[in-house]
Amino acid sequence: MAKKDNVLIVSLACSECGRRNYHTTRNRQNRRDKLVLRKYCKWCRRHTAHKEV
């Protein structure tokens, strides 16, 4: 189980409009790079890449 200090709460922002639509957790030890997920943006009305802010 991950320690509390290794788990970060991060915001995901749409790469096209820049709005912060989602929040998720990321383990600092397992993922060193920035998180990029394809999620639905309700302002763009399509699936876009959401990057960690």
N, C-alpha and C positions, 0 to 999 in steps of 0.2 A: 504494500500500500504506500502511496506517495505521501511524503511529509507535507505539512501545510505550507512551509516556506518555499517549496519547489513548485507549487501550483499557482499560476497567475490567472487572474480574470482579465480577459482582453476584449476590446471592442473590434468589430469587423465593419469596415467602411466600404461602400460600393466604389469600384474603381472608375465608374463613369460619372455618377452624379456627386459622389463624395459624402453622401449621408451615412451616418452610423446606424445601421439597421439591426445588427445582431451583437450579442455578447456570449462568450464562451470561455471555457477554461483551457489552459495549455500547461503541460508539464515542462518546466524549464530544463530538466535534465535530458528528456527524450527528444525534444525539438529545440534545436539551437537557432534555426532560421525563422523568419516571419511566416505566420500561418496565412495561407491563401486557399479559400474555398469558393466553389461555385454555388451561389445561393440566389434566391429570388428577391429582387428589389421591387417593392410595390410602387415606387415613384417612377422607375424606368419601365415597369411592367414587363420584365423579362429576367431570365437568369443571367447574372453577370458575375465576374470575379470579385470577391470581397476580401480585402487585405487587412491584416492586423494593424491596428493603430496604436 
